[in-house]
Amino acid sequence: MLLDTNVLIRMASYPETLGHVAWDLIEGGPVFASAISHFEIVMKRMLGKLEAPESDLGAHFADQGITPLPFTEQHAARIADFEELARHDPFDRMLLAQAAAERMDFLTSDSTLLGLGYEWIIDARI
């Protein structure tokens, strides 16, 4: 299962906002964090949109049992599968394309992504 950036942030800072089903899925593993999420966290921190420690994100996620997942050209190509998101957040589009390419469930709390109706996009709030 691929974790959306918002799930990674919730796990670290607001674990009570994740639902029981989400925690069961996370604890049941395996779970992955995309290089895109690392990039998104660093960028939002630089822009002042996110307060997050400046520690080694990769090491932090690895300590949580989360496996890193590089973003590849094959992942980028799958962005075209989601034309309805053409004007949506580019980080979300890349993560969704990556999950689709890897045939992974995608855990998120993003209402736009959940509204797409794909059964492999799972609500992290439940």
Rosetta blueprint (number, residue, H / E / L):
1 M L
2 L E
3 L E
4 D L
5 T H
6 N H
7 V H
8 L H
9 I H
10 R H
11 M H
12 A H
13 S H
14 Y L
15 P H
16 E H
17 T H
18 L L
19 G L
20 H H
21 V H
22 A H
23 W H
24 D H
25 L H
26 I H
27 E H
28 G H
29 G L
30 P L
31 V E
32 F E
33 A E
34 S E
35 A H
36 I H
37 S H
38 H H
39 F H
40 E H
41 I H
42 V H
43 M H
44 K H
45 R H
46 M H
47 L L
48 G L
49 K L
50 L L
51 E L
52 A L
53 P L
54 E L
55 S L
56 D L
57 L H
58 G H
59 A H
60 H H
61 F H
62 A H
63 D H
64 Q L
65 G L
66 I E
67 T E
68 P E
69 L E
70 P L
71 F L
72 T L
73 E H
74 Q H
75 H H
76 A H
77 A H
78 R H
79 I H
80 A H
81 D H
82 F L
83 E H
84 E H
85 L H
86 A L
87 R L
88 H L
89 D L
90 P H
91 F H
92 D H
93 R H
94 M H
95 L H
96 L H
97 A H
98 Q H
99 A H
100 A H
101 A H
102 E H
103 R L
104 M L
105 D L
106 F E
107 L E
108 T E
109 S L
110 D L
111 S H
112 T H
113 L H
114 L H
115 G L
116 L L
117 G L
118 Y L
119 E L
120 W L
121 I E
122 I E
123 D E
124 A L
125 R L
126 I L
